[in-house]
Every structure is written in C-alpha cells, then in structure tokens.
Amino acid sequence: MFAWGRPRMDAVALSMLVALPLTGILTVGEALAGFSEPSLVLIAALFVIGEGLVRTGVASRLGDWLASRTGGSSTRLMAMLMLAVATLGSVMSSTGVVAIFIPIVLRITMRLRIAPGQMMMPLSFAALISGMMTLVGTPPNLVVNNELFRGGYAGFGFFSFTPFGLPILLLGIGYMAVARRWLTDAEPEEAARHGRLTLAQLIRDYGLTGSSHRLRIGPDSPLAGRSLERLRLRGSHGLNVMAVERSERFATTFLNATGETVLRAGDTLIAQFDGPEERLEALAARLALQHSPLRNLDTVRKPHPIGLAEVIIPPDSPLCGRSVLEAEFRSTYGLTVVGLRRGLVPWGAGLLEERLQAGDTLLLVGPWKELRRSQRGKRSFLLLNQPEDLEELSPASDRAPQALLSLGVVIVLMVSGVLPHVLAVLIGCLMMVGFRCIDLDSAYRAIHWQTIVLIGGMLPFSLALQKTGGIALAADGLVRLTAEAGPYALLASLFAVTALTGMFISNTATAVLMAPVAMAVARETGFSPYPFAMIVALAASAAFMTPVSSPVNTLVLGPGRYRFSDFLRIGVPFTLLVMAVSLALVPLLLPL
C-alpha cells in the first residue's frame, strides 16, 4: 500500500492499528503504544520550533544574506546555498526549509541569469543531507534512536550524526559543482529579466497563449445585473472570469471576480476560454458581448489591486487529491486558477476536474491582499515566482532574536544532556510561545499531523513483526546472504536495502521497518548495534534517486524543470558515493 500510494500513508498506519489487534497479534494497548513514545512528541515540537523560525523571518533573512554574498559566482552560490540549507535543515523540517528557499533561489538565479535547474537539485540534496547532520535533523533519526532505547541501549547524542553528515555534505558540494552541469541549462533569456519570470514566459509555460480575452458587456446582455455566482459562466459556458474591468467617471477600476461580484452593462470581463474561436464568437453574439483579444494578460498584471502569481502544492497540502473545482479556490481563497503545470507539462482541457498532486504548479489570478492572506498560517500552497508587488511575509519579524535565543537554549540543553531531549524541545516551544514568536493556534497548525499519525501507527508494526518472527526471518536471510563476506558486506547490504526501499515509500516509514531488522542483525551476529542503527539512519536520508522518494525532491521538480531521468542520472551515482563514505566512516567511528 505504501508503494502503491493508495490509501495515503497515514491511512495505512491507522489500518495497521485496527488490523493488528483484530488478528490477535497485538493487544489494543500494544497497538496504541506508539503514540506514547517520547520521540513522537519530540517530532511534533520540532515542527513548532521550525515554524517559529519561519514566522520571525529568521529563515528568509538567511536567504537574503546568502543572496548578498554570492558575488555573481554560480559555484559560490551553490556551495553557500547547500551549506545554509543543510545548517537550517538540521534543526527544522527539511521540507519547510526547501519551501522557504525555492522562491529565494528563483529570484537569485534569475537576477544572475542562471537556469533554476542548476540550483534546485543542489537545494533538495542539501535538505536531504541535513537529516544526516544532527539527531533531530529528520524523523528517521529519532525512529532509529527510539529503537536503540527499546533494545535497552543508550541512544545517540545530538551531534552523533555530524561526523558522518559533514563529510557527506562536503562531498555533495563537490559532486554538485560538477554534476549540475549535466542538468539542462536551456532557459529563455527573457526569464532572467527583472529578477522574476516574465508574463510572456508564464503564458507560454502554462499553454495559455491565445486563450485570454476581453469581453465587454453590452446594454442588452443577459449578464447585466446578475452576480457571477448565479451566472456560473465557467460551468455553463466555459468562461473563466479572472477580473472585471469597470469604467467609472474619472478612472478605470479592476474588480476581483468573486461570486458576489454583480456585473453591469459596460463592464469588461477579463476571461479565459479554451475552445475554438468560432465557439467564442457564437457565445459572444448570444450573450451580447463585444470580443477583443487580450495579449499576455497585461491588463490583469498592470493594475495594482489584481495580480498574477505562480504557486506550488506542497506534499502536506489539503489540496492534494482534490480537483480545482472541489478546492473552491474562488470562494476559499478569493483567487482564480488559470493554469496548471505538472512537471514540464501544461494541463489543457479538463483543468477543473484534474486532481491536484504534490509538486503541481498553478497560475493564480487575484488581489494581492488575498495572495498575502493565503501565505499566513498553514499554507495550502506556496508562492514561487511571487511578483515584486508582494512583499515577504514575516508576521513576527521583530522577534527574530527571541526565536534564535529559544533555538539556542534547545540546542544547549540537548547537547549537554541536562534534560531529556523531549523536555528540552518542549521548553523551546514554550519559549517561542512566551516570546510571541508563534501563537498557540499557529503552533498546532504547524505540526505535520500526517507524519505523527504515520509514525505512531507504524511503530507497533515492528513489535508485531518481532512477535511473529518476521524480523528474525528478515535478519536471518540478510545474515545468510552476507555471512561469509564479513561485517562490511552486511552493512553494505543493509544500506542498499534501506535506500532501495526508500525509493518507493517515505524515509520515515523505511526507518520504522528497517531499524528493527538492523537491531536483530546486530544481535544475531554479536556486533555492536550502533553502526547498524547509524547505517539505516544514513541510508534512510539518502533519498536522492527519484523525484518521488522524498517530498523535497517533489517540491523542486517543477521549479527546476526536471524530468524523472534527471534524478536518476544525478542521484544514483551520488547515492553510491554516500554509501561508500558511510561504509568507510561508520565502522571507523562506531566500532563493530
């Protein structure tokens, strides 16, 4: 079910919670025990701290600082970008870090006339490597650490991962300095103007050329005096109204096309129509509309209140799995969807019924104030090429020092070991709330509940495998295959199995499944469990090979204009390099 993708991963975890007690393998208490694990509270609290860093502008200021230090060198930009993302991702959600940096990188690359594809993959690779930097860098580390506790061993320290992650990060910077040249660098010259994509480029990317029109309402039109909600022009006539141009006595104003907008004779509809010209002319004659073409949506872009923006759907968005019609963009967000692009392919007919997926990019039309509002709290979509009219939003930008102080206290408490890790992070959360870096409602919204349910629901699965002999069976098979080749072959096979499994399911679910196997292999062979636990943690973060193996890869697929094969060409060699470095360092620093 994980590999198939249906139902979604948290639903699979909940299914396990029901199935295991019904089969008699676990009691109800054992099935629910995963939700009492301290690591689960720790992960939830880290989401809150990460959101506090976003809301206070710490993350975006880091991006601005990065932009000012590039010196026009693309290699220096890439190296500083990877260092910054890996550092920030080591203490907050890597998916959140990538979401923050995508628009920053787009602005920098376009200002320096560099193809975004040259920087987006280094961005995602650095975010994945950030999980190898600290104990709290990624949920799989905490899952593996929890498995050590279950086995009666002391867990890893906060910086136990750093001696492995830092060399891999440096290796990644050197590798991407060479490998990024293999990525496509064909980028239209006009896309580099003014530090953002031009309208002409957006129109071409989304296949909207020739589909935008101006339709003036005549005095005898049946549309006059009726609201857009009652008319339902999109459903009945295929007209997607993006804005309404209204001539007043001394000026022309532009109105947002909401359901409550009442049309008047003399109004001009700025609309999208995908049908042939003959059908549009017939429709205009029937509704008493005067038709004229609209070039490049310039009329929509120029007025201050109404704007055009490109957004991306993140993996945890509530829009995933819903169609544009079901999402009710106009009533929910006050915005109109005029284009959809999946990877490099613009979506034509059937746009309204197509179910949205993580990584899809949408072209939206609406007022700047609605675009601003859409980026507050739990965001359903993220602005990519946001226009200059739309400033960066940091609701608590004046409390950045307090946010950094809270983060510093958490790190000191975790490194010193004065308090358990979960208490240290909860103290940080309380400090964030006390300093008003984040309010309680935003804190709850910041938690990625799908991840919490996935981990809590799947942790008892390892107990079920243990009770039924499944883990012993897997461990025996692995040992038999590599027994004569020695412990290095055992570690290599464990890394390979974990990395390959991570190509099809989330790295968190991979760690939940593989950590018990690693512990069983260590027990059966008489080796220390620490190198085996570490190799699983490192392999779970090595999700470089496909765009669907990690949410961070999915996020950069569209902005980087990548194909599936790009990740295979770049990711597979790098995964083999990471595997070689891990096999060299793990037994050296964590003796068998």
N, C-alpha and C positions, 0 to 999 in steps of 0.2 A: 504493500500500500504506500509506503514511503517512496519507493522508486516510481510507482505509477502516478503519484501525486493526487490521488483521489481515495478517500476524502483528504482534506488538508491535515497537516501533521498533528495539530493539537487534537483534532477529532479522532485520529488514530490512537493517540495516547489515552484519551478518555475511553475509547473502545477497549483498550487493554485493561483499564481499571475495572470495567464491567466484566470482561470475559474471564480474567484470571480467577476471581472469586467464584464465578458460576461454574467453572470447570473443577473447582476444588483444589487447584494448585496452591492458591494463597487464600488466607482469610481476608475479610474485609479490612481489618486493621492493618495487615501487611500490605494490602494493595494501596491503601491511603497513606502509608508511612512516608512516601516520597515527599509529600507536602510538608512534612515536619522537619525536613533536612535543613540545617543552617545555611547550606550553600544556596538554597533556593531564595531565602531571604536576602542573602548577600548579593545575588544577581539582581534581584528587584531593586535593592537600594542603590546599586551601581548605575542603573538606568536613571534614577532620580538625580544623582550627582552629575552624570553626563548632561542631563537636561539643564541643570543649573549653570553649567559652563556655557551652554548654548544661549540661554536666556540673558546671561550677563554680558554676552558678546566676547567672551574670552577666546572662543574658537575662531570667530570671524576676524578678530584683531590679529590673531596669529597668522591668518591668511593674508591680511593686508600687509603685515610686517614682511611676510615671505615675498610678496609682490615687489616690495620696495628694495629687496636685497638681491634680486636676480641679476642685475647688471646687464640685462639683454641676452644672457647666455642661456640657451635651452638646456644644456647639460647641467649647469649650476642650478637652474630652476628645478629640473627633475630630481637632483640629489637633495636639495633643500626641501622639496615637496615630500619626498619619501621619508626624510628624517622627521619632518614636522608631523606627518600623518601617523607614523609609527609611534612617536612620542605621545601624541594626544590619544591615539587609539589604545595605548597601554593602560589607560585609566578610565576610558569611557567606551561606549559601544562603537565598534568599528563601522557598522552600517551608518550610525549617526555622523561619524567623522566624514565618511565619504559623501553623505548627503550635504554636509556643510561645505565641503571643498569643491564639489562639482561646479557650482556657479562661479566660485573664486577662480578656479583653474581655467574655466572657459573665458573669463574676462582677461586673465593674464595672457593666455595663448593667443587670443585674437589681437590684443594690443601688441604683442611681439611678433605677430604674423607667423605663428607656429600652428600646425594642424592639431586640433584637440586630441586626435588619436595617438599623438606622440606622448601625451602625458596622462591620459585616462587609465591606461593599463598599469603604468607605474603607481598611480594613485591606488588602484584596487589591490595590487600586490603588496604595497606598503601597509595597507589596512589589514591584510591577512597576516603579514609578518608581525604586526603589532600584538597579535594574540600570543606570540612566542616571547614577548618581552617581559611580562610580569604575570604573577599568579592570577590577577583579576583582569587580564587583557582580553579574555574570551571565556564564555561559559564552559567549553570543553575542559579547560584547565581546572576549573572548580569541580567539574564532574569527576575527573581523574583523581584530584586531590581527595575528594569525598570517598572514593573507592579505597584509597590508602587508609583513611580513618576507619572504614568498615572492616578492613583487614587487621586492625589493631596496630598500625604503624603511624609514626609521626608524619604529618603532611609536609608539603613543600613550603618554603618561605616565600615572602613577597617577591624577592629578586632571584629566586632559584632558577627561573627561566631565562634571565638576562644573559648569562654566559653562552647560551645557545642562540637566543634571538638576535643578539647584537652582531655576531659574525654573519648570520644569515641575512640580516638587513644590509650589511656592507657588501655581501656577495650580491644581493638583489640590486643594489645601486649600480655596481659594476656591470652586472649582467644586462640590466635595462638600458644602460648607456650605449650598449652595442645592439641589443635585440630590438629596441624600439625603432631602429632604422628599417627593420623588416616589415614594420607596420605601414599601412597606406599613409601617404602624405599628400594625397591629391585633395586639396582643399581650395575651393573657389577664392580668388583674390578678394572678391567683394566681401567675403565673410569676415575678413580681418579689419574692415574699416570701422572706425569709431569705437573699437573695443567690444563690439557685440555683433551678432548676426544681423544682416540687413533684412528688410521686409521681402525683397525680391528673392533672397535665399530661402526664407521661411516658406514663402508661397510655393516655390519650386519643390522644396523638401516634402511638403505635405500634399503635393499634387493638386493645388487649388488654382492653378493657372486657368483663367477663363471662367471660373465658377462664381466669381464675386460680381454683384450687380447693384445698380441704383434703380429703385422703383418708386416713382413719385405717385402719390395717391391723388387721383382726380376727384373733382367735386361730386361725380355720380358714382364713385366707388362704393361697393357694399362694405368695404373695410372701415370707412369713416365712422367714428363714434363708437367703435367696439374695441374691447380690450384684446390683447394678444392671447390671453388665456382662453377666452371664448372662441377666438378665431381658429386656434390650433393650426396655424399655417404650415408648420413643419410636418405634422402628421397627415393633413388633408391635401396639401398641395406640394410638399417637398421644399418649401421655402424656409430656410433657416435664417431668421432675422437676427442680425448681430447688433445693430444700433438703429436709432431713429433720428434722422436729421430734421430739425424743426426751425423754420424761418420765423423769427419774431420781428417786432417792428424795427429794431435797430441792429440786430445781430442774428447769427445762426447758432443754435444750441444743439447739442447732441445728447440724446436721452439713452439710458441703458434699456435694453429690450427685456423688461421683466413682464411677468404675467399680468401685472396691474396696469401696464402702460396702455393708455387709451389713445388710439390713432385719430388723427384729424385729417381733413382734406388739405392737401398741400404738403403734408409730411412726406419725407423721402425715406424709404426703407433701404438700409444697407444690408443686403441679404446674400446668402449663398444658395445656389441652385445647381445640382449636379446633372440635371437632364439635358437633352439636346436643345439647341437654340430655338427650334421650331415650337417645342412644347412651352418654353418660357414665353415666347411671343404670344402664343394662343392663350396662356394663362393671364398675361398682362392685359390682353384685349378683353377677356371675360371679366376681370376684376377692375377694369378701368384704371390701369396703371401705365404710366409712361416710363418706358425702359431705356436705360443707358448703361454702358459697361462701366465697371469700376476697376481701375488699374492698381494692382498691388496693395489693395486695402489702405491706400494712403489717406483716404478720408477718415477712416477709423483711427489711424495712428496719430494724425496731427492734432486733433482736439485734446485738450488736457484731461478732461474727466474720463474719457474712454480710451482703453489701451489694449494692446495685443501682447501676449506673453506665452512662452513655451514652458511647459511643466512636465515633470516625470512622476510616474506612480511608484512609490517605494514598496518594498516587499510586505510591510506590515499595514498597508493602506486598507481601510474598509471598502475601498472601491474595487479591489481585486475580486474578480468573479462576477462583477455586476456590469450590466451594459450601460452605455451612456444614458439611455432613456431611464433605466432603473435608478441610476445615480442622481437624477433630477438636479443637474448642475445649475440650471437657471433658478429654481426655487430654493435650493440648499445653499448655493454659493453666490448667486447673483451673477453668474458667468455663463458664457455660451461656448460650447465645444464646436470648433470649425474644422479641426483636422486631427487625425490620429496617425502615428507612425510607430511601427513595431520593428525595431532594429533599423534597417535602412529602407524598409518597405512602407510607403504611404498607403493608408487604407482608403479605398474609394467607396463604392456602393456598399450599403449595409453598415455604415458607420454607427448608426444609432443602436443597432441590435448587437454589435460585436462586444463580447465580454472582455473587460479590461484585464490586463496581466501586469505583474510587476515588471518594471523596466519600460513599459509603454510611455511614449511621449505624446502629449496633447498640445494643441494650439488653442488657446482660450482668448475670447474677447470679452471685455467687461470693464467696469470702472476701476481705476487704480485703488480706490479705497476698499473695494471688495477683494482685489488681489492681495492687498496688505492684510486684510482680515483673515483670509484663507491660510496665512502662514503663522497664525497665532495658535498656541495650544497644540493639541495633537493634530498634526497636519496630514490631510488625506493625499496631498500631492505637494511636490517641491518645485519651486521656481528654478528654472535652468538659466536661460538667456533672459534674465529679467532686464527690462528697459531701464534707462537712466532715470526715468521719472519715479521709479520705485526704489526707495532707499532701503538699505539693510535694516532689518527689524531686530532690535535687542530690547525687550520690554524692561529689563532691569540693568541697563548698561552702566549705571552709576555704582553698581555693587560688585563690579568685577574683582576689586581687591578682596572683598569678603569671600567671594567664591573661591579664589585662589588660596586664601587662608584655610577655608574648610577642607579643600583638597589636600593641602599640606599637612593638616592635622591627621587626616585619614592615613596618609602615606607613612607619617612618623609612627603612628600607633600600630600600623600593620607591620612595619619593618622592625620596630623594637620588640614586638611580641608582648607588650604590656597587657593588652587585651586581646580576646579572640577577634579574628578578622571581621566576623559579622557585627560585633558590637562597635568596632572601630568605624565601619561604614555607616551604621545607623547613627552614630554620633555625628558623622559628616552630614548626613541627611538632615538631622535636627538643626545643625548649624546653618545649613543652606536655607531652611525654612525660617529659622530665627532671624537671620540677616535679611530676610525677604528677597533672597536671590530667586526663589521659586515659591509659589503658594501651594497649599495642600492639594487643591484641585488639579493644578498642573502637574504636581508630583505623581498623583495617581494616574493621570493620563500619560505620563512619560514612560510608565512601566510597560514593557512589551509582554502582555499577558499570554500571548501565544507561546512564547519561549518558556514562560513559567509553567504553563499547563503541560507543555511538551516534556520538560524535564521531570516535573513532579509525577506525571503519568507514566513515564518510561523507566524511572529509577527502580520501581518494584519488578520490572521485567527481568532485570539482571538477577534478582532474588529467585524469580520463577525458573530461570534457566539453571541456576545453581541447584535448586531443589529437585529439578527433574533430570539433572545430569547433562544438560545441554552445554554448559560452559566447559565441563570436563571433557566432553566429546570433542568440542572445537579445539581445546588446548592439546588434547592427545593427538589429534590429527596434525596440528601445526608442529608439535614436537617430533612426531614420527617422520614428517617430511624433511625436517632440517636437523635431526638429532646428530647425524654423523658429520655435518658440516660445521658444527660449533655454534657458540652463542651469537656470533656476529650474523650468521645466516638466519638465526632465529629472530634477532632484532630487525633484520632487513625484511624478512617475510611479514613480520608484524606491521612494519611501516607500510609496506606495499599493500597489504590487505586493507589497512585503515584508510590509506589515501585513495585506493580504488573504490572502497565503499562510499567515501565522501564525495565521489563524483555523482552519485545518484541520490543520496539523502543528505540532510543537513549535517554540518560538522558536530553539532550538539548531539544529535541522535546517534551519529557514528561513535562518539566518545562514550555514550551510555552503553552501547552494545559491545564495544571493543575493550573498554577498561577492565571489566571482569575477566575477559579472556586473557589479557596481559597478566593480571594478578595470578590467575590459575597456572599459566605457563611458568611464571617465576617460582611458584610453589612446587610444581612438578619437577622442575629442573634443579631446584635448590639454589637458584641465583637470587640476588637482592631484587626486590620488587621495584625499586626506584628507577633504574634505567628502562625497565619495560613500561612503567607508567609514563615516564617522560617521552619515550619514543611514540607512544599512542597520542599524547597531547600534541607533540610537534607535527605528527602526520595528519591529525585532525584539522590543523590550521593550514596545511599545505594544499588548499583547495584552488590551485592555480589553473587546472587543466580545462575546465569548461565554463561557459558564462552562467550556467545554472547550478554550479556546485557551491556557490555562496551568494548571498544577497548583494555583497559589494560588487561582485562581477556583473550581476544582472543590472545594477544601477548604472554602470559605466558603459554598458553595451550600446545604448542609443547615443549618448553624447560623444562617445569615441568613434562612432560609426563603424563598429567592428562586426565581423562575421564570426560564426561559430568556429571556423577553422583558424581564425587569428589566435584564439585562446589555446587551441591545440598546438599550433606551431611555436608559440612563445611559452606556454605553460608547462608542457610535458618535459622539455629539456631542463627547465628551472626546477621542476619537482624532483627530477633525478639528481640535480646538483644539491638541493636541500637534503635529500635522502643521504647522499654521500657525506655531507658535512655533519648531519645528525649522527650517522653511524661512526664517524671519526671522533666526535666530541662526547657523546653520551657515555660510552664505556670509560672514557678517559676521566671525565669529571664526576661520574656516578659509577664507581667501580662495581663490577659484577660480583 
